[in-house]
């Protein structure tokens, strides 16, 4: 069985910061996780994982969440 990938500390810090920024943007817009999840075609638990910096969430889902928050162009 393959060993799970564990990103280096700098990458984990970057994902944690990205998750915090996404959470801040969602809260500034006063959007509940459920609405962002619906707009991004994902689930509420996945939004929670993104906001916690979980490295196992795919970049495609993160991009969809950024799009749902109108942050993709940034």
C-alpha positions as CSV (number, residue, x, y, z in Angstrom):
1,X,0.0,0.0,0.0
2,X,1.5,3.4,-0.9
3,X,2.5,5.8,1.8
4,X,0.2,8.8,2.0
5,X,1.9,12.0,0.7
6,X,2.7,14.5,3.4
7,X,3.7,17.9,2.0
8,X,6.7,19.8,3.4
9,X,6.1,22.3,6.2
10,X,6.2,25.3,3.9
11,X,3.5,23.8,1.7
12,X,1.3,23.0,4.7
13,X,1.7,26.5,5.9
14,X,0.7,27.9,2.5
15,X,-2.4,25.6,2.4
16,X,-3.4,26.7,5.9
17,X,-3.0,30.4,4.9
18,X,-5.0,29.8,1.7
19,X,-7.7,28.1,3.8
20,X,-7.8,31.0,6.3
21,X,-8.0,33.5,3.4
22,X,-10.9,31.6,1.8
23,X,-12.7,31.4,5.2
24,X,-12.2,35.2,5.7
25,X,-13.5,35.9,2.2
26,X,-16.6,33.7,2.8
27,X,-17.3,35.4,6.1
28,X,-16.8,38.9,4.7
29,X,-19.5,38.0,2.1
30,X,-21.7,36.6,4.9
31,X,-22.0,33.3,3.0
32,X,-22.6,30.1,4.9
33,X,-20.5,27.0,3.9
34,X,-23.6,25.4,2.4
35,X,-24.1,28.2,-0.2
36,X,-20.4,28.2,-1.2
37,X,-20.5,24.4,-1.4
38,X,-23.6,24.5,-3.6
39,X,-22.0,27.2,-5.9
40,X,-18.8,25.2,-6.2
41,X,-20.6,21.9,-6.7
42,X,-19.0,20.3,-3.7
43,X,-20.0,19.4,-0.1
44,X,-20.0,21.4,3.1
45,X,-17.5,19.1,4.7
46,X,-15.1,19.7,1.7
47,X,-15.4,23.5,2.3
48,X,-14.5,22.9,5.9
49,X,-11.5,20.8,4.9
50,X,-10.3,23.5,2.5
51,X,-10.6,26.2,5.2
52,X,-8.5,24.0,7.5
53,X,-5.8,23.6,4.9
54,X,-6.3,19.9,4.2
55,X,-3.7,19.0,1.5
56,X,-5.9,16.1,0.2
57,X,-8.5,18.4,-1.4
58,X,-8.0,18.6,-5.2
59,X,-6.8,21.8,-6.8
60,X,-9.9,21.7,-9.0
61,X,-12.2,21.9,-6.1
62,X,-10.2,24.7,-4.5
63,X,-10.4,26.6,-7.9
64,X,-14.2,26.1,-7.9
65,X,-14.5,27.5,-4.4
66,X,-12.4,30.5,-5.4
67,X,-14.7,31.0,-8.4
68,X,-17.8,30.7,-6.2
69,X,-16.3,33.6,-4.0
70,X,-15.3,35.6,-7.1
71,X,-11.6,35.3,-6.2
72,X,-10.3,33.2,-9.1
73,X,-9.1,36.3,-11.1
74,X,-6.9,37.3,-8.2
